[in-house]
């Protein structure tokens, strides 16, 4: 699965990353590499099934 990531430098000097296709999926890092690693982890968490919903279904 390919998900577009937008990476920008914030006013505080940190890199801010988000995935526009995934509502409210944002992250940041001190370096570009750290921000990319963090957004990848955020995307993985976003796409994980919610166990509470799965159990009640």
Secondary structure as UniProt FT lines:
FT   STRAND          6..9
FT   TURN            11..12
FT   STRAND          15..18
FT   TURN            20..21
FT   TURN            23..24
FT   STRAND          26..29
FT   HELIX           32..47
FT   HELIX           51..56
//
